[in-house]
Amino acid sequence: MKNLKKIALLTASFTILSLNINAKEIDKETGLIVAPGMEIVKANCTVCHSAKFITLQKGDRDTWLSMIRWMQDTQGLWKFDDKTEDIILTYLEKNYAPDQASRRPNLSKDKLPK
């Protein structure tokens, strides 16, 4: 009986520990995931649109780059230097990557409105 209690206690401890590891801190102002690069994304992206545009999207690096290029080609988004663009893309691909909950792939650049 003592062993069962120990096993139950260990299982509960590991479960709580794993939940804390998977929990992500969210920026209260924007709703963005707090991680390296968030401040650069916040400074460059939320100037023109809500952070919801980011938090509701999913994409790999190429998808995010395609969206940035579309905004630069059609919406007046300025060009980033290479370092800034890499920080933004790394943040987006790491924190807003496709997952199984995604309903469909994002539209390709040629299917976005002009």
Accessible surface in RSA format (square Angstrom, percent):
REM  Atomic radii and reference values for relative SASA: ProtOr
REM  Chains: A
REM  Algorithm: Lee & Richards
REM  Probe-radius: 1.40
REM  Slices: 20
REM RES _ NUM      All-atoms   Total-Side   Main-Chain    Non-polar    All polar
REM                ABS   REL    ABS   REL    ABS   REL    ABS   REL    ABS   REL
RES MET A   1   171.10  88.6 129.06  85.4  42.03 100.1 115.57  98.3  55.52  73.6
RES LYS A   2   164.29  80.1 160.46  98.5   3.83   9.1 104.09  93.7  60.20  64.1
RES ASN A   3   103.33  71.3 101.57  98.2   1.77   4.3  21.76  52.4  81.57  78.8
RES LEU A   4   118.42  66.0 114.91  82.2   3.51   8.8 115.22  80.9   3.21   8.6
RES LYS A   5   140.04  68.3 132.73  81.4   7.31  17.4  80.44  72.4  59.61  63.5
RES LYS A   6   127.17  62.0 124.51  76.4   2.67   6.4  75.82  68.2  51.36  54.7
RES ILE A   7   103.09  58.7 102.52  76.4   0.57   1.4 102.97  74.2   0.12   0.3
RES ALA A   8    61.56  56.6  50.79  78.4  10.77  24.5  57.35  80.8   4.22  11.2
RES LEU A   9   125.84  70.1 121.75  87.1   4.09  10.3 125.27  88.0   0.57   1.5
RES LEU A  10   102.22  56.9 102.18  73.1   0.04   0.1 102.22  71.8   0.00   0.0
RES THR A  11    79.10  56.3  74.97  76.0   4.13   9.8  62.60  84.1  16.50  24.9
RES ALA A  12    48.38  44.5  41.78  64.5   6.60  15.0  48.03  67.6   0.35   0.9
RES SER A  13    55.48  46.9  46.52  62.1   8.95  20.6  30.83  65.6  24.65  34.5
RES PHE A  14   131.25  65.7 127.83  79.2   3.41   8.9 128.33  77.8   2.92   8.4
RES THR A  15    69.57  49.5  65.23  66.1   4.34  10.3  51.54  69.2  18.02  27.2
RES ILE A  16   106.53  60.6 106.31  79.2   0.21   0.5 106.45  76.7   0.08   0.2
RES LEU A  17    98.95  55.1  97.44  69.7   1.51   3.8  98.78  69.4   0.17   0.4
RES SER A  18    49.61  41.9  48.39  64.6   1.22   2.8  36.28  77.3  13.34  18.7
RES LEU A  19   114.75  63.9 109.89  78.6   4.86  12.2 110.11  77.3   4.63  12.5
RES ASN A  20   100.61  69.4  84.87  82.0  15.74  37.9  21.42  51.6  79.19  76.5
RES ILE A  21   127.47  72.5 100.37  74.8  27.10  65.3 107.32  77.3  20.15  54.7
RES ASN A  22   108.46  74.8  90.37  87.3  18.09  43.6  29.31  70.5  79.15  76.5
RES ALA A  23    73.51  67.6  45.60  70.4  27.91  63.5  56.14  79.1  17.37  46.0
RES LYS A  24   119.72  58.4  94.67  58.1  25.05  59.7  66.53  59.9  53.19  56.7
RES GLU A  25   124.33  71.4 108.71  82.2  15.62  37.2  45.33  87.7  79.00  64.5
RES ILE A  26    87.31  49.7  73.39  54.7  13.92  33.5  73.39  52.8  13.92  37.8
RES ASP A  27    23.00  16.1  19.55  19.5   3.45   8.2   3.03   7.1  19.97  19.9
RES LYS A  28   209.08 102.0 170.93 104.9  38.15  90.8 121.53 109.4  87.55  93.3
RES GLU A  29   140.24  80.5 100.41  76.0  39.82  94.8  47.83  92.5  92.41  75.4
RES THR A  30    26.53  18.9   8.24   8.4  18.29  43.6  14.94  20.1  11.58  17.5
RES GLY A  31    30.44  37.5   0.00   N/A  30.44  37.5  22.20  60.9   8.24  18.4
RES LEU A  32     0.00   0.0   0.00   0.0   0.00   0.0   0.00   0.0   0.00   0.0
RES ILE A  33    19.77  11.3  19.77  14.7   0.00   0.0  19.77  14.2   0.00   0.0
RES VAL A  34    61.27  40.3  45.96  41.6  15.31  36.9  45.96  39.9  15.31  41.5
RES ALA A  35    24.32  22.4  10.08  15.6  14.24  32.4  18.82  26.5   5.50  14.6
RES PRO A  36   121.40  88.5  99.99  91.1  21.42  77.8 112.84  93.2   8.57  53.3
RES GLY A  37    18.15  22.4   0.00   N/A  18.15  22.4   4.96  13.6  13.19  29.5
RES MET A  38     8.90   4.6   8.56   5.7   0.34   0.8   8.56   7.3   0.34   0.5
RES GLU A  39   109.74  63.0 105.96  80.2   3.78   9.0  63.57 123.0  46.17  37.7
RES ILE A  40    61.69  35.1  61.58  45.9   0.11   0.3  61.66  44.4   0.03   0.1
RES VAL A  41     0.00   0.0   0.00   0.0   0.00   0.0   0.00   0.0   0.00   0.0
RES LYS A  42    39.15  19.1  36.85  22.6   2.30   5.5  22.19  20.0  16.96  18.1
RES ALA A  43    63.84  58.7  43.96  67.8  19.88  45.2  54.70  77.0   9.15  24.2
RES ASN A  44    24.38  16.8  23.38  22.6   1.00   2.4   0.13   0.3  24.26  23.4
RES CYS A  45    20.90  15.8  16.38  18.3   4.52  10.6   3.95  10.0  16.96  18.3
RES THR A  46    43.48  30.9  22.04  22.3  21.44  51.1  11.03  14.8  32.45  49.1
RES VAL A  47   101.79  67.0  67.18  60.8  34.61  83.4  74.36  64.6  27.43  74.4
RES CYS A  48    90.54  68.5  51.78  57.7  38.76  91.1  31.43  79.6  59.11  63.7
RES HIS A  49    46.27  25.3  35.63  24.8  10.64  27.2  43.00  44.3   3.27   3.8
RES SER A  50    69.41  58.7  50.43  67.3  18.97  43.7  50.67 107.9  18.74  26.3
RES ALA A  51     7.40   6.8   3.31   5.1   4.09   9.3   3.31   4.7   4.09  10.8
RES LYS A  52   131.27  64.0 130.68  80.2   0.59   1.4  79.43  71.5  51.85  55.2
RES PHE A  53    74.36  37.2  66.97  41.5   7.39  19.2  73.10  44.3   1.26   3.6
RES ILE A  54     4.04   2.3   4.04   3.0   0.00   0.0   4.04   2.9   0.00   0.0
RES THR A  55    35.27  25.1  20.73  21.0  14.54  34.6  18.34  24.6  16.93  25.6
RES LEU A  56   131.14  73.0 102.27  73.2  28.87  72.6 105.38  74.0  25.77  69.3
RES GLN A  57    45.39  25.4  43.74  32.0   1.64   3.9   1.85   3.9  43.54  33.0
RES LYS A  58    64.02  31.2  59.84  36.7   4.18  10.0  31.44  28.3  32.58  34.7
RES GLY A  59     1.86   2.3   0.00   N/A   1.86   2.3   1.86   5.1   0.00   0.0
RES ASP A  60    71.80  50.3  69.46  69.1   2.34   5.5  29.46  69.3  42.34  42.2
RES ARG A  61    73.40  30.8  72.32  36.9   1.08   2.6  40.36  55.2  33.04  20.0
RES ASP A  62   108.05  75.7 101.86 101.4   6.19  14.6  29.26  68.9  78.79  78.6
RES THR A  63    32.61  23.2  27.23  27.6   5.39  12.8  10.21  13.7  22.40  33.9
RES TRP A  64     6.29   2.5   6.29   3.0   0.00   0.0   6.29   3.4   0.00   0.0
RES LEU A  65    52.44  29.2  52.44  37.5   0.00   0.0  52.44  36.8   0.00   0.0
RES SER A  66    27.21  23.0  22.65  30.2   4.56  10.5  25.61  54.5   1.60   2.2
RES MET A  67    15.63   8.1  15.63  10.3   0.00   0.0  11.05   9.4   4.59   6.1
RES ILE A  68     7.30   4.2   7.30   5.4   0.00   0.0   7.30   5.3   0.00   0.0
RES ARG A  69    77.49  32.5  77.49  39.5   0.00   0.0  26.22  35.8  51.26  31.1
RES TRP A  70    42.90  17.2  42.90  20.8   0.00   0.0  42.90  22.9   0.00   0.0
RES MET A  71    28.43  14.7  28.43  18.8   0.00   0.0  16.53  14.1  11.90  15.8
RES GLN A  72    17.93  10.0   0.65   0.5  17.29  41.2   0.03   0.1  17.90  13.6
RES ASP A  73    87.81  61.5  51.00  50.8  36.81  87.0  25.17  59.2  62.64  62.5
RES THR A  74    56.13  39.9  22.30  22.6  33.82  80.6  30.02  40.3  26.10  39.5
RES GLN A  75   106.87  59.8  72.30  52.8  34.57  82.3  22.73  48.4  84.14  63.8
RES GLY A  76    68.14  84.0   0.00   N/A  68.14  84.0  38.21 104.9  29.93  67.0
RES LEU A  77    22.96  12.8  14.37  10.3   8.59  21.6  15.88  11.1   7.09  19.1
RES TRP A  78   107.03  43.0  97.23  47.1   9.80  23.0 101.18  53.9   5.85   9.5
RES LYS A  79   145.18  70.8 123.75  75.9  21.44  51.0 100.67  90.6  44.51  47.4
RES PHE A  80    24.90  12.5   4.10   2.5  20.81  54.1   7.80   4.7  17.10  48.9
RES ASP A  81    92.59  64.9  75.80  75.4  16.79  39.7  50.82 119.6  41.77  41.7
RES ASP A  82   128.97  90.3 118.53 118.0  10.44  24.7  39.94  94.0  89.03  88.8
RES LYS A  83   155.56  75.9 146.70  90.0   8.85  21.1  96.88  87.2  58.68  62.5
RES THR A  84    27.07  19.3  27.00  27.4   0.07   0.2   7.85  10.5  19.22  29.1
RES GLU A  85    25.64  14.7  25.64  19.4   0.00   0.0   2.78   5.4  22.86  18.7
RES ASP A  86    70.64  49.5  69.40  69.1   1.24   2.9  18.83  44.3  51.81  51.7
RES ILE A  87    51.63  29.4  48.09  35.8   3.53   8.5  50.70  36.5   0.93   2.5
RES ILE A  88     0.38   0.2   0.38   0.3   0.00   0.0   0.38   0.3   0.00   0.0
RES LEU A  89     7.55   4.2   7.55   5.4   0.00   0.0   7.55   5.3   0.00   0.0
RES THR A  90    59.53  42.3  59.53  60.4   0.00   0.0  53.07  71.3   6.46   9.8
RES TYR A  91     2.28   1.1   0.02   0.0   2.26   5.9   1.92   1.4   0.35   0.4
RES LEU A  92     4.85   2.7   4.85   3.5   0.00   0.0   4.85   3.4   0.00   0.0
RES GLU A  93    58.64  33.7  52.06  39.4   6.57  15.7  12.84  24.8  45.80  37.4
RES LYS A  94   147.13  71.8 121.91  74.8  25.22  60.1  81.38  73.2  65.75  70.0
RES ASN A  95    15.10  10.4   6.92   6.7   8.18  19.7   0.72   1.7  14.38  13.9
RES TYR A  96     9.01   4.2   8.88   5.1   0.13   0.3   8.42   6.3   0.59   0.7
RES ALA A  97    38.34  35.3  32.01  49.4   6.33  14.4  32.01  45.1   6.33  16.8
RES PRO A  98    76.50  55.8  56.69  51.7  19.81  72.0  56.81  46.9  19.69 122.4
RES ASP A  99    71.78  50.3  51.56  51.3  20.22  47.8  41.43  97.5  30.35  30.3
RES GLN A 100   187.65 104.9 153.33 112.1  34.32  81.7  64.76 137.8 122.89  93.2
RES ALA A 101    85.79  78.9  55.49  85.6  30.30  68.9  66.93  94.3  18.86  50.0
RES SER A 102    41.99  35.5  15.94  21.3  26.05  60.0  23.96  51.0  18.03  25.3
RES ARG A 103   229.05  96.2 187.90  95.8  41.15  98.0  77.18 105.5 151.88  92.0
RES ARG A 104   142.52  59.8 126.70  64.6  15.82  37.7  63.41  86.7  79.11  47.9
RES PRO A 105   117.63  85.7 100.52  91.6  17.11  62.2 113.16  93.4   4.48  27.8
RES ASN A 106    45.85  31.6  23.86  23.1  21.99  53.0   7.32  17.6  38.53  37.2
RES LEU A 107    84.68  47.2  71.16  50.9  13.52  34.0  73.38  51.5  11.30  30.4
RES SER A 108    54.76  46.3  42.80  57.1  11.96  27.6  49.99 106.5   4.77   6.7
RES LYS A 109    85.45  41.7  78.99  48.5   6.46  15.4  54.83  49.3  30.62  32.6
RES ASP A 110   107.65  75.4  82.13  81.7  25.52  60.3  45.90 108.0  61.76  61.6
RES LYS A 111   139.33  68.0 114.42  70.2  24.91  59.3  67.31  60.6  72.02  76.7
RES LEU A 112    32.39  18.0  26.77  19.1   5.62  14.1  26.80  18.8   5.59  15.0
RES PRO A 113    93.82  68.4  80.58  73.5  13.25  48.2  93.38  77.1   0.44   2.8
RES LYS A 114   200.79  98.0 141.13  86.6  59.66 142.0 103.94  93.6  96.84 103.2
END  Absolute sums over single chains surface
CHAIN  1 A     8434.2       7012.0       1422.2       5269.7       3164.4
END  Absolute sums over all chains
TOTAL          8434.2       7012.0       1422.2       5269.7       3164.4
